[in-house]
Amino acid sequence: MTGADITTQKRQRDSAIVNSWQIKADWGNDSITCDYRFLCWDDLIRAHWAPSLPHLIARAIPMYGWHLRHGLFKKFRAAGRGPYLSSILPMLYALTCLFISAAAVVVVAWMAQSLLGLWPVTVVLAACAAVALLQQAKKRGEQLNVWWILQTYMFLATWGRKPIPELNERAKAFAALIEQEQRADPVEEIVLVGHCVGSIVAVEIVSELYKLGSQLPKQQLTLVTLGQCIPYVSYAHGAHHFRRALSNIACTADTHWLDMGARADPLCFQQINPSEAEGIPLKPPGQPLKTTVRPYLMYGAAAYNALKKNKLRLHFQYLMSSDLLTAYDYFRLTTGPEPVREQHHD
């Protein structure tokens, strides 16, 4: 649709935490080369992943209690309906399934005892009904991505209570790599993109760059957050370390921060300014620059209605192509002939 010819070279493993590849994009009369650096940190999430569903539920119960005591759900509700519902959906789903299963087991036991009058048989039938219903609830939860959302939410809740040292070290290492490569082989523009939880990591990286006393001109650096869920961490009572990082960026006047989100995305705090949180002083006006992404313009009516039914797929639309050309184009954003500052500005 854009007429661009984009070629991606083979991915290379530069280190234990960084993958790289080069992208060549021809936009009519303009040819752009983009050196891509991908920070790997999925291993850190897996290290915090509950090994089984019972473990996950057992961990979630006290964490939900902690969030209730500190009023986090009230803050999430004020910040956005979608992220608020996403935060409570997994536990509501689990409790609903337990209630329905318990009620069904009681009915099965009553019917079996009434018809057969044999307690051993009644117990066996009730147990079989309980196992079958819970297995079905687990399977349906997987189809609805309920458990994936809960695992991710638990990771963010852990991060909100205290810093994750391994994640901080990785952010420092990636910031040092950016500084080192820019000194050795300067480029015209550095665009740091973070999607979903990655937007929180991206904030940490830019903050670490600033702490390095980087000689990198801020005019060359752009932070782009897509579908960000920053308040899941920044609103937490114990997130003092992350709020300092957020303040370090939000209160720097020449930082170019572009925040892009869709209201239809249930995991994105699109309606609020991500730099606003308790303990952060007054920021410069227009920081970050917020841009609304409209997925309903990216597809025809039938295709968009199908997309809406898969909320997780909708959440990843920021990183994908679409059927129709709109103001939002991830590939032009990252490989286009114009710097991001020219594509999106006040």
C-alpha positions in Angstrom: 0.0 0.0 0.0 2.8 2.4 0.8 4.9 1.3 -2.1 7.8 0.5 0.1 10.1 -2.4 -0.6 11.4 -3.7 2.7 14.1 -6.4 3.0 15.1 -8.0 6.3 18.4 -9.8 6.6 19.1 -12.8 8.7 18.9 -12.4 12.4 22.2 -12.7 14.3 22.9 -13.5 18.0 25.3 -10.7 19.1 25.4 -11.7 22.8 23.4 -13.6 25.4 20.9 -10.7 25.6 21.0 -9.0 22.2 19.9 -10.2 18.7 20.4 -8.0 15.6 19.5 -7.8 12.0 19.6 -5.1 9.3 16.6 -3.8 7.4 16.8 -2.1 4.0 13.8 -0.1 3.0 13.2 1.6 -0.3 10.6 4.4 -0.2 10.4 5.7 -3.7 13.4 8.0 -4.0 14.6 7.3 -0.5 16.7 4.3 0.6 17.0 3.7 4.3 19.2 1.3 6.3 18.0 0.4 9.8 20.2 -1.5 12.2 17.9 -3.4 14.5 18.9 -4.3 18.0 16.5 -6.5 20.0 16.9 -6.8 23.8 16.1 -10.3 25.0 14.4 -10.5 28.4 11.8 -13.2 28.0 14.0 -15.4 30.2 13.4 -13.1 33.1 9.7 -13.3 32.7 9.9 -17.1 32.5 11.9 -17.1 35.7 9.0 -15.5 37.4 6.3 -17.6 35.6 4.3 -19.9 37.9 5.1 -23.5 37.0 1.4 -24.6 37.1 -2.1 -23.2 37.3 -2.5 -24.1 41.1 0.8 -22.4 41.8 -0.4 -19.3 39.8 -3.7 -19.1 41.7 -2.0 -19.6 45.0 0.4 -16.7 44.2 -2.3 -14.5 42.9 -4.6 -14.6 45.9 -2.3 -12.7 48.3 -1.2 -10.3 45.5 -4.8 -9.4 44.8 -5.3 -8.8 48.5 -2.3 -6.5 48.6 -3.6 -4.5 45.6 -7.0 -4.2 47.3 -5.5 -2.9 50.5 -3.4 -0.3 48.6 -6.3 0.9 46.4 -4.6 -0.1 43.1 -7.8 -1.4 41.5 -9.5 1.9 42.2 -6.6 3.7 40.5 -6.7 1.3 37.5 -10.4 1.9 37.1 -9.9 5.7 37.0 -7.1 5.3 34.5 -8.9 3.1 32.0 -11.8 0.6 31.8 -9.9 -1.9 29.6 -6.8 -2.3 31.7 -8.9 -2.3 34.9 -11.1 -5.1 33.6 -8.0 -7.0 32.4 -6.5 -6.8 35.9 -9.5 -8.3 37.6 -10.7 -10.6 34.9 -8.4 -13.6 35.6 -9.4 -13.8 39.3 -13.1 -13.3 38.5 -12.9 -16.0 35.9 -11.2 -18.4 38.4 -13.7 -17.7 41.1 -16.6 -18.0 38.7 -15.3 -21.4 37.5 -14.8 -22.6 41.1 -18.3 -21.6 42.0 -20.0 -23.2 39.0 -17.9 -26.4 39.4 -18.8 -26.6 43.1 -22.5 -26.1 42.4 -22.4 -28.7 39.6 -20.7 -31.2 41.9 -23.3 -30.7 44.5 -26.1 -31.3 41.9 -24.3 -34.4 40.6 -23.8 -35.8 44.1 -27.5 -35.1 45.1 -28.8 -36.8 41.9 -26.4 -39.8 42.2 -27.4 -40.3 45.9 -31.1 -39.9 45.2 -31.0 -42.4 42.3 -28.5 -44.9 43.5 -28.2 -44.4 47.3 -24.6 -45.6 47.3 -22.2 -43.1 48.9 -19.0 -44.7 47.4 -20.5 -44.3 43.9 -21.7 -40.8 44.7 -18.3 -39.7 45.8 -16.6 -41.2 42.7 -19.2 -39.5 40.3 -18.8 -36.2 42.1 -15.0 -36.3 41.9 -15.1 -37.2 38.2 -17.5 -34.3 37.6 -15.2 -31.9 39.5 -12.1 -33.0 37.6 -13.9 -32.7 34.2 -15.3 -29.3 34.9 -12.0 -27.9 36.2 -10.2 -29.3 33.2 -12.7 -27.6 30.9 -12.4 -24.3 32.8 -8.6 -24.5 32.5 -8.8 -25.2 28.7 -11.3 -22.4 28.1 -9.1 -20.1 30.1 -6.2 -20.9 27.9 -8.3 -20.2 24.8 -9.3 -16.8 26.2 -5.7 -16.1 27.3 -6.8 -15.6 30.9 -3.8 -17.5 32.3 -1.4 -15.6 30.1 -2.8 -12.3 31.3 -2.7 -13.4 34.9 1.0 -14.6 34.6 1.9 -11.2 33.1 -0.1 -9.3 35.7 1.7 -11.2 38.4 5.0 -10.3 36.9 4.1 -6.6 36.8 2.7 -6.8 40.4 6.1 -8.2 41.5 7.9 -5.5 39.7 5.6 -2.9 41.3 6.4 -4.1 44.8 10.2 -4.0 44.4 12.8 -3.7 41.6 13.8 -6.8 39.7 17.6 -6.7 39.9 18.2 -8.8 36.8 16.0 -6.6 34.7 17.7 -3.4 36.0 21.1 -4.9 35.0 19.8 -5.8 31.6 18.5 -2.2 31.1 21.9 -0.9 32.1 23.7 -3.2 29.7 21.5 -2.3 26.8 21.9 1.4 27.5 25.7 1.0 27.6 25.5 -0.9 24.3 23.6 2.0 22.7 26.1 4.5 23.9 29.1 2.4 22.8 27.7 1.7 19.3 26.8 5.4 18.8 30.3 6.4 19.7 31.9 3.8 17.4 29.6 4.2 14.4 27.2 7.2 14.7 23.8 7.0 13.1 21.4 9.8 12.3 18.6 8.6 14.6 18.1 6.2 17.5 14.5 5.0 18.0 13.9 2.9 21.2 10.6 1.0 20.8 8.8 -0.7 23.7 5.5 -2.6 23.4 3.2 -3.6 26.3 5.5 -4.6 29.2 8.4 -3.7 27.0 7.4 -0.1 27.3 8.3 -0.2 31.0 11.7 -1.7 30.1 12.2 1.0 27.5 11.7 3.7 30.1 14.3 2.0 32.3 16.8 1.9 29.4 16.4 5.6 28.5 16.7 6.5 32.2 19.9 4.5 32.4 21.2 6.3 29.3 20.6 9.6 31.0 22.3 8.3 34.2 25.4 7.3 32.1 25.9 11.0 31.4 25.5 10.0 27.8 27.1 12.4 25.3 24.5 11.2 22.8 22.5 14.3 21.7 18.9 13.9 22.9 17.7 15.2 19.5 18.9 11.9 18.1 17.0 9.7 20.5 13.3 9.0 20.4 11.4 6.8 22.9 8.3 5.1 21.4 5.9 3.3 23.7 3.2 1.2 22.0 0.2 -0.2 23.9 1.9 0.7 27.1 0.8 -0.6 30.5 3.1 1.6 32.6 0.6 2.4 35.4 0.5 -1.3 36.3 4.0 -0.7 37.8 4.1 3.1 38.3 0.9 3.3 40.4 2.2 0.5 42.8 3.0 1.7 46.3 6.5 0.2 46.3 7.6 1.3 42.8 9.9 4.1 44.0 12.7 3.0 41.8 10.7 2.9 38.6 9.0 6.2 39.4 12.4 7.8 39.6 13.3 6.4 36.2 10.0 7.7 34.8 10.5 11.1 36.4 14.0 11.3 34.9 12.6 11.0 31.4 9.3 12.9 31.9 10.9 15.9 33.5 13.7 16.3 30.8 12.4 19.0 28.4 14.3 17.8 25.3 13.3 14.2 25.6 11.3 13.1 22.6 8.8 10.5 23.9 6.0 9.3 21.6 3.2 7.3 23.3 0.9 5.5 20.9 -2.1 3.5 22.0 -5.6 2.4 21.0 -8.7 2.8 23.2 -9.9 -0.6 21.8 -6.8 -2.3 23.3 -7.9 -3.7 26.7 -4.3 -3.9 27.9 -3.3 -0.3 27.1 -3.7 2.7 29.4 -4.5 4.9 26.3 -6.6 7.4 28.2 -4.0 8.7 30.6 -0.6 10.3 30.5 1.9 7.5 31.3 4.3 9.9 32.9 1.7 10.8 35.6 2.1 8.8 38.8 2.4 9.5 42.5 5.7 11.1 43.5 6.5 12.5 40.1 6.9 16.3 40.0 5.3 18.5 37.4 6.5 17.5 33.9 7.2 19.8 30.9 4.0 20.4 28.8 3.3 17.8 26.1 5.5 15.1 27.6 5.0 12.6 26.2 3.4 13.3 22.9 0.3 11.1 22.8 -1.1 9.7 19.5 -4.2 7.6 19.2 -4.0 4.4 17.1 -7.3 3.5 15.5 -7.4 -0.2 14.6 -11.0 0.1 13.2 -9.6 2.1 10.3 -7.0 -0.6 9.5 -9.5 -3.2 8.3 -12.9 -3.6 6.7 -15.9 -4.1 9.0 -16.0 -7.9 8.8 -12.2 -8.3 9.4 -12.2 -5.8 12.3 -15.2 -7.5 13.9 -13.2 -10.7 13.8 -10.1 -9.0 15.2 -12.0 -7.5 18.1 -13.0 -11.0 19.3 -9.3 -11.8 19.9 -8.2 -9.2 22.4 -4.6 -10.4 22.6 -4.3 -10.3 18.8 -5.6 -6.8 18.9 -3.0 -5.8 21.5 -0.2 -6.9 19.1 -1.7 -5.0 16.1 0.8 -2.2 16.7 3.6 -4.4 15.4 1.8 -5.8 12.4 0.7 -4.7 9.0 -3.0 -3.9 8.1 -5.3 -4.2 5.2 -5.9 -0.5 4.9 -3.5 2.4 5.0 -3.9 4.7 8.1 -1.9 7.4 9.8 -0.3 4.7 12.0 2.3 2.5 10.1 4.8 0.7 12.3 7.1 0.0 9.4 7.2 3.7 8.3 7.7 4.7 11.9 10.8 2.5 12.3 12.2 2.4 8.7 10.6 5.4 7.0 12.6 8.2 5.2 11.5 10.9 7.8 12.9 10.9 11.3 10.2 10.0 13.9 10.4 13.6 15.2 9.2 14.8 11.8 6.6 12.1 11.4 5.1 13.0 14.8 5.5 16.4 16.4 3.4 18.9 18.3 
